[in-house]
């Protein structure tokens, strides 16, 4: 391995554990509502909202506010940019792990 650690080159937005958990869930689903993400991640409402905002700012996640009947619903989905970033991140981590053997 060279003197520059390749782990420092990974996407820092996705590398944060909570955001990685969110994007992993969204990668496997077409979309997920806020309450489902809340349940699956174990994050607080404020924490989940903050992480989703960061992902949305990077154009990794699209957030749609809608209603199911009269009940508000927040739907989240990965954008094409987010899907590509997740795939690149996963590929890069796999490469790093192979080089460490």
N, C-alpha and C positions, 0 to 999 in steps of 0.2 A: 504494500500500500504506500502511496506517495505521502509527502508530509502534509498535504491538505486532506482533512477528513471529509469523505464524500457525504457523510450524514448531514453536514452543514449546508449542503446544496439542496436538500429536500424542500418541498413547498412548506414554508413555515405556517401558512394558514391552515393547511390540512394536517400538519404534524401535531398540532395541539390535540390532546386526547379527546376532549369533548367534541370538537369539530370533526375529528376523524370518525368518531362513533356516529355522529349525525350523517355524515356523507356516506358512510358504509351502509347505513340503513336505507338512505335514499337511493343509493346505487342499485340496491337489490329490489327496490319497489319503484313503480312508476311515479307514485306520489304518496305522501303520508300527511295526516293532519297533525296539528300541533299537540293534541292530547296523546296521540299514539307515540310521538317522539318523546313527549314528557315521560310517559310510562316506560318506554324502552330504554331511555338514557339514564333515568333516575335524577336528572338535573332539576333544579328549581325552575319555576316559570320565568323568572327574571334572567337566570343564567342561560337557559335555552334560548330565550328571546335575544339576548346579547350575542350569542354565538351565531344564531341564524342571521342577525343583522350584519355581522362581519362577513359571513359567507355570501350574503346577498350583495354587499358592497363590492366584493370581488367578482361578481357575476357568476358565482358557483351555484347559487340557489335562487330559485324563483319562488316568491311568496304570493299567494292569492288569497285575499279575504273574500269569503262568500257566506252563504247561509244554507243550512240544511233545515228546510222549513223556516221556522222563526229563530232558530238557534244559530248564532255566528259560528263560522268554521274557518280556520286558517289552514290552507293546504300548502305544502312545501314539496318542491321537486328539484332535482338537479337540472341545471341547464346543460347544453352541449359543452360549454366551457368547463363546467363543474365535473361532468362525466369524464372529459378528456384529462383534466387535472388529476382526478382520482386514479385513472388508469396509469398516467405517467408516474404518479407518486408510488403506486403499487409496484410498477416495473422497476423504479429506481431502488426501492427498498429490497426487492428480490435480488437485484444486482449487487447491492452492498453486502447482503447476507452471503451470497455466493463467493464474493471476493474475500470474505473473512474466514472461509474454511481453510 
